[in-house]
Amino acid sequence: MEKVISFKEVNSAAAGIDIGSEKVFVSVDGTEVESFGTTTAEYKRCATYLQQNSIKRVAMEATGVYWIGLYTMLESSQIKVSLVNPRQTMQKKGSKTDVRDCRWIQKLFAAGLLKESFVPEGVLFEIRMLVREREDIIDMGSTYVNKMQRCLELMNIKLANVINQIQGASGMRMIKAILQGERDPQALLLLCDEKIKKNKGELVLESLEGNYNTTWLFMLEQNVELWERHQAQVKKVDARIEVLLDQLLESKGVVENVAVEKRKAVRHHKPQIDMLQERMAKLFGVDLTSISGINSYTLLRLIGETGMDMSRFPTVEQFLSWAGLAPGHHQSGKKSKWVKKAPCNKAGQIFKETAMSLENSKNIAIGAFVRRLKPKRGAAVAYKAGGRKLAAAFYHTLTQGKAYVEYGVKKYEEQQEKREMVLIKKLAKKHHVEIIEKQQVA
């Protein structure tokens, strides 16, 4: 006789759902399975079926974007939906079917063995999707910047070697003048910013000595138009995000003004949203741009990924683990080692990118930390560790409601020196070595 192994029920009245592009499979008890289509009418029938079976909570995998329609409809029917990572519900090889999947999800969820993913509600979810859409448009637009540069290279115009961004204000003024027939390098140089004329004037003149060709100019014009079309779309997205931010502020009711300090301007892909820093400070309740490397655009990207309430993370360690920034720890018997974990989620990736941007900073402690760790452990580990420090600072600043204080590289180096001295003394004591400190000459 086979022995049945059962788990203690943690989530009662819970169902498991396996969702695809054409079919949805639902199990309310881990045994019985019902299938539905993916049209709106079928989703409504699914919600009714769950209500008839007294289901209060359901779990389903985050499969592409297929889950969003059903998720919204079930939430509006007062059924709590827990979105889970597909990695948590994997079965042994050779036994995967949609029917078995929904049964397995129901059993794991009822036993409390699945971790719920964070899904922002209402306007926050719309902001998340719009910010991601904005980044996609920017990425697609960068393709045309590369093609513009290629067209210039075909005519041996080395402008990209002299100025940092050919799609910047000075670069675009020169390119448009070239397309309108201007060929005189001196006239083109006059269109540049004063700093470029002062510091790189001669180099710009040399780079503009090109071999002009009507076909390459035609291709350049096409790519300029396509790039500008993408920039126009980004502005439309920014306008929509601004409307949603206003709705979010209205939903919070009366919000006190939060003191903000003027920060370094956003250099790349700055959102065209008025008083973005002030809006972010009001929404979060504290000026998070006080954290090194984090600006108003970073916060706009984070608000839809982390939300504004950290109460679901009782400790900073749980927040770091959720973001995928905590180091993996594997212990077996007397052996204990660090192991590679799954990739960071979107929020963790943002913190890693911010840490990467601090690598060349001169007066920021986390930048010094990244530079010290990179030669020892490699770039990937250094950026992740730096991102972990930034995420911890983000969590503490948000939960404590106090602006972050940057102590600088000097303070960091002093602390590091103290740690090293403690280690040296421990090693000296272990190996019975006497340390004689060098006396300072008066």
N, C-alpha and C positions, 0 to 999 in steps of 0.2 A: 504494500500500500504506500502510495506517495505521500510524503509529509508536506503539508502546506505551510509556508512561512508567511506570517502576516506582520504588519507594522501597526503601531499605535496610530489611531486617527487623530490628526492635528487640525486639519481643515474639514469640517463637516459640511454637508450639502454642497460639495465641490464637484466640478466636472472637468474633463480634459478635452481639448479641441485640437485636431490636426487640420490646418488650413492650407489650401493650395489655390491655384488659379482657377480651377473649374469645380472642385468639390471640397466640402467641409465635412469632416467626420467628428462626431460628438459621442463621448461616452460619459454617462452620468454615474456609473457605479464600477467602472473598471472591467465590465463584462459586456453589457449591452452596448451596441453601437448603432447610431442613427446617422444617415448622410443627408446633406443638403447641398443645393446649388450655391452659386456665388452672386446671384442677382439680389437686388434690394428686397424683393418679395420673399426670396428664400431666406435671407438673413432675418427678416421679421418672423418668418415661420420658425427659425432656429431659436430666436429669443422666446417666442411663445412656448416652444417645446421645453426649454430650460425652466421657465416659470411654472409650467404644469408639473414638472418633476421637483419643484421646491428647491431649485438650485440657486444659491446665493453668490457663489464665487466660481469662476472658471479660470483655467490656465491654458495658454496657447503660446506656441513658438512665434518668435519675431521672424516671419518669413517674408523677405522683400518688403513690399508695401501692401501686400494682400491683407495683412491683419488690420490695417487702419480702419477700413470701412466697417468690418464686423465689430472691432473694438469700440468704435464710437456708438454703434447702434445698441450694443449690449450695455454699455455704460448708461445710455439714456433710458434703458429699461430697468435701471436700478440693480443690475447684476455687476458685481465687482470683478474686473478682469485683471489677471496677473500675467504680464508678458514675461516670458522666460527665454534665456539664451538657449539655442538649439544644442549647444555643447553639453548642457546639463541633462538632456533627455536622450542621448545616444544609446542605442541598444547594441547588443553583440552583432557582429557581422553575420549576414545571411538570414536575419530574422526581421528585417525592416519591411513593413508595409504600412500604408496609411491607417488601416484599421488597428493594427497592433500598436502603432504610435499613439493614437488617441487613448487607448486603454492604458498604456504605460505612463503617459502624461498624467492621467487621472490618478493612478495609484501613487506616483511620486508626489503629486500635489497634495493629495489627501493625507499623506504621511508627513508632509511638511519638509520634504527633501529638495524643494526647488526654491531658488532665490529669485525674487521678483525684480525685474528691471525697472528703472525709473522712466516713467512716461509723464511729461508735463501735461497739465490739464488746461483746457480752454485756449485762451489767447497765448499762453506760454508755448503751447505746442505749435501754434501757427507761426510764432516768431522763430522757433527752432527750424521749422521747415523752410521759412523764407531766408534765414541766414545761410542755411545749407545751399539753397538755390542760388543765392548771391555768390557764394564761393564757387559753385559750379560754373556760373556765367563768367566769372573772372578767369577761371582756369581755361574755359573755352576761348575767351578773348586773347589769352596769352599765346595761343596758336598763331593768331594773326600778327602778333608782335614779332614772333620768330620769322614769319614769312616776310614781313616788312624788312627785317634785318637781312634776310636772304636776298631780297631784291636789291637792296643797297650794295650788298657784297658783289652781286652780279655786275654792278656798274662800278665796282672798285671804290665805292664811297665808304670809308672806314669810320663813319660817325660813331658806330657802336663801341669802337676801341677808345674813344675819347670821353664821351659822356656816359653816365651810368645807365640812363634809361632813355632810349630813343622815343618812347611814348610819353615822356615828360613834356612839360610846357614848351621848353626851348627846342627840344627835338621835333615835336609836332609842328611848331611854327616853321622850322627850316624845311621839313619834309613837304608841307603844304605849299611853301613858296617854290620849291623845286618842281612840284606837280603843276604849278601855275606858270612855269617857264623861266624862273629865276636860275641863273647859272653862275653868277658872280659870287665867289666865296666871301668877299668882303661884305657884300649886301646881306648874305645869309648870316654871317657872324653878328651883324647888328641886331638880329632877331633873338639872340641868346640872352640869358640872364647875365647881369653885371658880373657875378662871381665867375661864371664860365669865361666871359670875355677877358677878365683880369687874369685868371689863373691858367686858362687853357686856350687862350686866343690863337696862338700860333699853331697849336696842334689841331684845332678845329679847322683852320684854313687849309692845312695840309690834307686833312681827312676828306675835305669837300672837293678835292681835285679828282673828279670822276670821269668815267667813260660812259656817257649817257646813251641810253638805247630806248627807243620808243616802246618796244614790247615790254622791257623790264619796268619802264615807267607806268605802263598800263597795268601790269600786275601789282605794282606798288600802290597805285590808286585804289584798286579793288580791295586790297587788304586793309588799307587805311579806312575805307568806308565800312567794311565789316567790323573792324575793331571799334570804331565810333558807334556803330549800332549796338554792340555789346555794352559799351559804356552808358548809352542811353537807357538800356534795359536795367542796368545796375541802379541808375538814378530812380527809375520807377519802383524797383524793389525797395530802395531806401525810403521812398515816400510812403509806401504801404507799411513798412516796419514802424515808421514814425507814428502813423495812425494807431497801430496796435499798442505801441508803448504808451500813448496817451490813454487808451482804453484801460490798460493795465494799471496806470496811475489812478485813474478814476475809480476803478474797482477797489483799490486800497483805501479809498476815502481820503480824509485829510492827512497829508504827509508833511511832516516838518522838514524845513530846509536843512540839508546836511552840509556842513562846511567842507568845501573842496578847495584844494590848492591847484594853481595853474601848473599843468604838466607839459612835458615835451609833446609836441604835436605828432599825430599819427602820420607816418611817412608814406605807407603804402596802402592803397585801396581804402582811403578814409571814407567812412559813410557820410553821406550828405544829409545829416540829421542835426537839427539845431539843438545846442546845449546837451549833447549826448552824455557828457561826463556828469552833469547835474542830474539828468534823468536816471542814470545808472545809480548814482549815490542815493537818490530818493527811493528807488526800488529795492536796493540791497540794504538800505538803512545805514550805510557807512561808505566812505570813499575808499573803495578797493584799489583805486589807481595809485594809492600810496605804496603798494607792493611793487617792488622793482620789476620792470619788464612788462607789467600789466597796464594796459591803457584802456580807454573807453571802448575801442573796437574789440579788444580781447574780452571785455565784460559782456559786450553784446553777443559774442559767440558763445560765452559760457552760460548766460542766463537761461537759455533754452535747454542746455545740456545738464546743468546741475540744479536748476531752480534757485529759489531764494531762501528756502527753509532747510536748514541742516539738521532738523530734529530727528530725521529718520536715520541719522548717523550719530549714535551716542558718543562715539570716540573718533578722534582724528585717524586712528589706525583703520577703522571701518571705512571711512571716506577714501583713504588712500588705496585700500584693497578694492573698493568698488571701481575706482578710476583706473585700476590696473597698474598702479605705480608702486605697490608694495612688493618687495622682493619675495620670490617663492622659496618656502622653507620645507625641506623634506627630511624627516627624521625616521630612522629605522634602527632599533637597537641602540648601540653606542655611536652609530654613524649619524652625523648631522651635516647637511650640506644645503647650499643654495641651488635652486633649480630654475630653469627658464619657465616663466608663466605665459599665459595667453596674452595676445597683444592688448594694448591699452584701449579703453573706449574713447569716444570722441573727446570727452572732457580731458582725459589723461593725455591725449595727443596734443591738445591745445597747450597744456602745461609744459609738455616736452618741447614744443616749438618755441615757447617763450623762454625756456632755459637755454635753448640753442642761441637765441638772439642776444643773450647776456654774456656769451662766451668772450666777446671782445671788449666788454665793458671795463673801465679802468677803476671805478670806485665802488663797485657793487660786490658784496660778499659772496653771493651765489655764483656770480661770474667767476670769481677766484676759485671757488670750490670746484666748478666744472673744469676749469683749466688744470687744476691740480690732479683731478681724478682721471682725466682723459688719457694721458700717457700711460697710466698704470693699468686701467681696466678697459680702455677703448671708448670710442665716441658714443656708442649705443648705451652703455652702462652709465657714462657720465651725464648724458642728457636726461636719462630716466631718473637718475638720482637728483639732478638739479630740478627736474619737473616735480619730483616728490617734495622737495623743500618748498617750492612755490605753492603746491597744492596744500601743504600743511599751513603755510602762511595765510592762504586764502580762507581755509577752514577756521583758523583761530581768529582772524580779523572779522569774519562774518559772524561767528558765534559770540565773540566778546564785545563787538561793536566799537572797537578802538582801532584807530588808524595804525597801520604797520610802520615800524620805525626801522630805517636802514642804518645799520651801524658802520657800514663801510668795510673796505678791504683791510685797513690797518687793524681794526678790532678783530676781524676774522683771523688774521695772521698771528696776533697775540694769543688768541685762544688756541690756535693750532700749535703754537710753540709750547704752551703749557701742557697740552696733551702729549706732545713728543717728549717733554722733559719727564713727565710722569712715567711714560713707557721706558725711557732710558734708565731711570732709577730702579724700576722693577727688574729690568734685565740685569743691571749691575748687582742688585741684591741677590738675584738668582744665581749668578755666576761668581759671587764673592769678589766683586771688583769695586774698588773705592773710586768715587768720582771727586775730583778736585776742581771746583769751579774757578774759572779765570778771574782774577781780581782786576777790577777796573782801575786804570791809572788815573790818579787825581790830577 
